[in-house]
């Protein structure tokens, strides 16, 4: 009797999880089709409404953005919070072994001049590790979005696969640029959705996005050391201050989930590796821009990454006159990162 009841529960969870997988597949198909055919605004509005997205876009100046979000025990609800607490216990292994795990999907379409012209999708699967894979259509990729001096070559197709983010989540983030080949474009949409449902789950982002992972060998590393796709050479060159700092405390998040927000971090500055602005204070409170999906943000709730900004953790901060870039302006002070940061700062300053 107990075995029969257990079988029914597991079967029910599997059916529920598979329905989530089907919805994820449908959303990915719709977003890709709308983007690739440069669908007119009315078609985008209708299609996004049909798959559960916002039918009323957020418009700024000449462009409007449509978004869709799927949360399957990943964030937001009371049930999700209870599930996450359960995931901190050994029961997590049991759920994962029978194919039940949290899933979150974010998709967006931007319309300009009445037509779809860019898109992005991000998929988060599982817990410990949380695997992340996504793509963005982009004419070029900039480390600092408003500073042309940070521009990387337009044919830089992938932000390096198989790199672990500070929270322990392995991520692949693909840039689909204007000169990407048909094979490259296909690899950017090659999500292995079996990772959502299969018993035991997937263990790496390469399994979640096998097409992009397989293309890694076509994009060899240059002499410019890159951490999570960020150029240490560019950061060392264009930052006024490069500092080794320890997080003392983190203030409350100010902003909404769907908007850019800000969050203050109280630092103790341990060393100025570069200090063109002659900053002297050893204790400072810095305001960080929080953008959902950036490498310094918490992927599951509004605010900065709790793991990256854990009190007592040492970070390397790249500070410009404008701001601290939420993707590349903060790096963990790991020995390899520090070694390359010091070498690049010395090279920029002409030191031996």
N, C-alpha and C positions, 0 to 999 in steps of 0.2 A: 504493500500500500504506500509506504514511504517512498520507495523507488519510483512508483507510478506518479506520485505527486511531484517528485523532483524532476522527472522527465517532462512533465507538463510545464513546469516553471521554466526549465532550460529551453524547451521548444518555443515557449511564448517569448522569452527574451531574444532568441535568435530571429524569430519572425519580426519582432519589433525592430531589431537592429538592421535587418535586411531592408525593411521599409525605409529606414533612414538612408541606407546606401543608395536605394533607388532614387530618393529625392535629391541626394547630392549629385548623382549622375545627371539627372534632369536639369538641375541648375547649371552645372558646368556646360552641358550641351547648349542651353539657351544663351548663356552669356557669350560663349564662343561664337555661336552662329550670328548673333546680333552684331558683334564686333567685326567679324570677318566680312560680312556683307554690307557693312556701314549702313545699318538699318536706319530708316527715318525715325524721327522722334516719336510719332504716334505709334509705330510698331514696337519701339522699345518700351514705351509706357504700357501698352497692352500686354506684351510678353512678360514684363517684370511683374505686373499685377497678377497674371495667371500663375506664376510660380511662387507667389507670396512676397514679392518685393514691394518697395514703396512706389505707389502710382503717382505720387506728387513729389517731383524731384526737388532737390536743393539747388538753387541757381545762384551763381555769382558771375556778374558781368555777362560775358558772352557764352558761358557754358553752364550746363546743368548736369547734376549727378544723380543716378538711380542706384540704390543699394538693396541688397538682399542679405539676410542673415539667417543662419540655421544654428540653433543651440540644442544639442542633444546631451543633456546632463553635463554641459561644459561651463555654463555661467548663468548668472542672473536669478534664477528661481530658488525658492526655499528648498525644493527637492534636490536641485543641483548642489546646493551647499551641503546638504545632508549626505549626498552621494560622495562628494569630495572628502568629507570627514571619514566616511567608510573606506575610501580609497587609501587613506593613510594607515590602514590596518592590514593585516595579512589577508583579509577577505579580497583585497584587490587582485591577488593572483588567481583566486577562484573565478571572479568575474571575467578576467582577461582570458583565462583558459577556456571558458565556454563562449567566448566571442562577444561579450558585452563590455563596451568601453565608451567613454565620452567622445563626442565629435562636435567640432565647430567649423562652420564654413562662412566665409564672407566673400561676396561678389559685388562688383560695381561696374557700371557702364556710364561713361561720360559722353554727353551729346554736345556738339558744337556746330553752329550754323545749320541746325536742323537734322544732323546726322550723327550716328555713333562714331566716335573717332578714337577712343581708347577704352581699355578695360583692365580689370585686375581680379584675381581670385586668390584666396588663401584657405588652406585646409589644415585643420589641427585634428590629430587622431591619437587617442590613448592617453595614458598617464604613467609617468615614470618608466620609460621615457615618453614624453609627448613629441610625436613626430609632426613636423611642419613642412608643407610644400605649397608653393604658389607661383604664379607668374604675373607679370605686368607688361603691358605693351608700352613701349617707350621709344621716342626718337633717339634718345641718348640717356645715359645714366649719370647723374651728378651726385657726388658725395654731399656737397652743399647745394641744395636745389636752386638757390638764387645767386650763386657765385660761379661764373663761367670758368674761373681758374681751376676749379675742382673737377672739370669735366673729364670723364674717361672716354676712351675711343668708342664710337658708336657700335662697333662690331663686338663689343664685350658682351657676350650672350648670356653668361651665367655668373651669378655671384657664387663663388666657389662651393660646390657641393661637399657634403661630408664634413662640415665644420660644426662643432658643437657650440651652441649659444650659451650665455652665462647661466641660464636656468637649467641646463642639462638637456635641452631639447635639441635634437639634431634637425637641421633645417636646410632646405633647398629653395632658393628664391631666384627665379629665372626672369631675366629681362628679355622681352621679345622686341628686338630693334628692327628698324626699317630694312636693314640688309640681311635679316635672318633668312636662311634657306627654308624650303618647304619641309625638309627633314628636321631642322631645328625648331620650326614652329610646331610640328607634330610632337616633338619631344617635350615641348613646354606644356602640352595638354595631356600628356600620357600619365594620368593618375591611376595607380593600382588600387581600385576601390575595394578589393578583397581585404585590404588591411583594416577596413571598418568591421568586417563580419567574421573573418576566419578565426578559428580557435587558436589561441596562443598569440594572435596578433602578428605585427611586423616589428622588427627590431631596429630598423634604420630608415632614415629618410630616403635612402637609395631604393629601398623596397617600395616605398610609397610613391615615388616618382622615378621609375626606372629609366625612362627615356633620357631625362636630364642627367641622371647619375652616370649613364653609359657614355655620355658625351664629354665627360670630364677630361678624358685623355686628349681631346681635340683643343683644349684650352690650357696649355701648359703655363706654369707660373713664370712670371718675369722676375727680374732681379729686384723689383719693387715688392717688398714684403707686404702681403695683404692679410688682414685679420677680418674674418667674416665679410670679405668683399671690400673692405675699406683700405685705402692706400695710405700706409704710414708715411710714405715719402711726401705725398700731397699734404697730409695733415701736419707733419712737422714743418713743412715749408710755409704754409699759409696761416698758421695759428700764431697769435701774438704771445700766448702763454701756453706752455705745456707743463703740467704739474702732476706730481705724485701726491694724491690726497687720500685721506681716510674718511669714510662716511661716519659721522657721529649720530645723526638722526635725520629722519625724513618727515617733512610736514604733510598736511592733508592735501589731497588732490582737489584742484579747483577747475571744474569744467564738467562737461557731459560726455557720455560714451561716444556719441557720434560727432563730437566737435574736438578741435584742438584745445588742450588744457595746459595748465602749468602746475608745477609742484616744486616746492623749495627743498633743497638738501643742505644740511649743515655739515660742513667739511672741516677737517684739520689738514692744512697744507703741510706735508712732510718735506717736500723738495720741489724747487722750481727747476725743471730741466731746461726750459727756455722761458725767459721773462722779459720780453721786449717792452712791456708796459710798466716795468719797475714795480709790480705789485709787491707789497711788503707784508700784508696781513697774513698771519698763519692760521687764523680761524675766519671762515667766511661762509655766508649763506648764499647759495647760487640758485637762481630760478631755472628750472629745466622745462623746455617745451615738450609736451607729451602728445605724440601722434600715434593713434591706434595703428598697429602693424609695424611700427618702427622697432629697431633692435633693442632699444632701452625701455620700451613699454611692456607692461604686463599684458600677455596675449589674451587673458580671460576676463579681465575686469579693468575699469578705468584706472589709470595711474601708472607710475613707474614700476619696473620689475622689482619685486621684493627680494629676489635672489641677488640680482646685480647690485642693488643699493642696500644691502644688508649692513646694519651698523657694525663697524669694525673692519669692513672690507676695504682694501686699498684699490684705488682706481687711477688710471691715467686719464687726465682731462685735457682736451684740446680746446682752448678758448679763443674765440675771435672777438672782434669789436662788436659783432652782431649778436652772436648767441653760441650755444653749445649744440652742435648738430645731434639730433636724437638717434641717428644711426651710427655715425662714426666718431662723434666727439667724446665718447666714453668707452674706454676699454679696460678690462680687468688687468691689474698690474701683475700679470703672470711673467715669469722670468724671460720667456721667449719674446713676449711683447715688449717688455722693458728694454731688452737688449737691442731690438731693432729701433725702438723710439730713440734711445740714446745715440745710436749710430747715425740715424737720419738727422737728428738735431745738430750733432757735431759736424756732419757733412754740410748742412745748410749754413752753419756759422763759419765754415772753413777751418775747422779745427782738425788736428791730426787724429 
